[in-house]
Amino acid sequence: MKAIRIGEYGGPEVMELREMDRPVPRADEILVKVYASGINPVDLVVRSGSSAALNYDLTLPMTIGWETAGTVEELGSDVTEFQKGDAVYGVPSFPGDGSYAEYVVAKASRFGLKPKNIGFNDASGIPLVALTAWTAMFEFGKLKEGQRILIQGAAGNVGAYAVQFAKSKGAYVIATAAAESFDYLKEIGADEMIDYKSRKFEELVGVVDIVLEVSSVRDNDERLKSVKVLRENGILVSVNTDFAFNDAVLRALDRKNATGELAANQSRKEWLEEIAELVEAGKVKVLRAKMFALKDAVETHTLLENKSASGKLALQIIEEY
Ligand SMILES: NC(=O)c1ccc[n+]([C@@H]2O[C@H](COP(=O)([O-])OP(=O)(O)OC[C@H]3O[C@@H](n4cnc5c(N)ncnc54)[C@H](OP(=O)(O)O)[C@@H]3O)[C@@H](O)[C@H]2O)c1
């Protein structure tokens, strides 16, 4: 089978299209025939080797890509929840070979049935991004109906799912974003928008139960402002797990008996299927990805690194029928 492999860490050019053996699923795994693979910032971090913490777990050579949609091709001996041919989406095991490939193996528990009303291309861009929002808000943030949540970076890939999931839960959503994204945020359900470029959110939002940091910003002074708007016993959740809370943030949280959480995404079949239901019910709009061929993986990473692409990018391995 064909796969985009890296044999060393470095720039986009270290990714090469190679032939390799098709992987064989272990007892608790499925072999997925990949139709499309989403591309995420973490792919660039892995490829470049810039995170010592991630490198520690990884083994080269390896295949990049942790977000995919495809069909179940083979089942491990213990897997009962899927059948051959099922259309699925999910996050391949990490560490392990990823989804920029014709086939990928993954723990069956990390996949769910794909939303029926969308194709593989669109479904391939959902899992990692949407599960990041889901894990952060519901598993770590414990968001409940009627609560007020401030979403920092609401117009980004993760942020847009966060806004829609929070609304589907019945929360009141205050979103920070650039003003150009306000129409979009309104359309997907945000109740209030604050332009992070020209306004001071900490003077405008009042008190919130949860602050969700899904922006690309890594700045503990900004987090101090977020703690300022949290209620007593509130929760600050950041998905930027590579950037720890400093002592000042921890002390500020402590003074409010508030909690700070760094939330790494988790992939669970039941969450993927709840997300699929929301998509099928029209309660969550899916981000359309710009599609590239597998052989053009280098170009996609170059575009992202040069910041000359916006929105979601994905690789199409099999043309949709
Ligand atoms: N923990 C995990 O498992 C996990 C998984 C995936 C991603 N992540 C992290 O999640 C973050 C978001 O990822 P993504 O794919 O959604 O990225 P993205 O699409 O680039 O979104 C980032 C958003 O942050 C906004 N932003 C920049 N500065 C801001 C500020 N000062 N205040 C408010 N918003 C601001 C950007 O707005 P502009 O467009 O105006 O610049 C953009 O909309 C990244 O830091 C990524 O590393 C974590």
The ligand as a Gaussian input file, in Angstrom:
#p B3LYP/6-31G(d) Opt

LIG

0 1
 N       -5.175000      19.129000      23.027000
 C       -5.399000      18.572000      21.861000
 O       -5.658000      17.363000      21.806000
 C       -5.388000      19.415000      20.616000
 C       -5.835000      18.872000      19.407000
 C       -5.911000      19.699000      18.284000
 C       -5.514000      21.036000      18.389000
 N       -5.033000      21.513000      19.571000
 C       -4.639000      22.941000      19.711000
 O       -5.843000      23.689000      19.589000
 C       -5.557000      24.994000      19.114000
 C       -6.550000      25.341000      18.023000
 O       -6.355000      24.455000      16.928000
 P       -7.138000      24.732000      15.562000
 O       -6.830000      23.612000      14.654000
 O       -8.550000      25.077000      15.877000
 O       -6.359000      26.056000      15.072000
 P       -6.912000      27.253000      14.168000
 O       -7.962000      26.754000      13.237000
 O       -5.698000      27.936000      13.640000
 O       -7.652000      28.212000      15.228000
 C       -6.989000      29.059000      16.109000
 C       -7.862000      30.283000      16.293000
 O       -7.303000      31.115000      17.315000
 C       -7.625000      32.441000      16.963000
 N       -6.833000      33.413000      17.716000
 C       -5.557000      33.826000      17.516000
 N       -5.212000      34.729000      18.452000
 C       -6.294000      34.883000      19.254000
 C       -6.572000      35.681000      20.404000
 N       -5.648000      36.509000      20.930000
 N       -7.778000      35.577000      20.994000
 C       -8.720000      34.737000      20.492000
 N       -8.534000      33.987000      19.407000
 C       -7.329000      34.043000      18.793000
 C       -7.345000      32.475000      15.478000
 O       -7.958000      33.593000      14.901000
 P       -7.324000      34.298000      13.606000
 O       -7.735000      33.425000      12.460000
 O       -7.952000      35.638000      13.603000
 O       -5.809000      34.332000      13.810000
 C       -7.961000      31.158000      15.025000
 O       -9.321000      31.315000      14.686000
 C       -4.093000      24.967000      18.630000
 O       -3.301000      25.678000      19.565000
 C       -3.734000      23.480000      18.614000
 O       -2.367000      23.259000      18.899000
 C       -4.993000      20.745000      20.684000

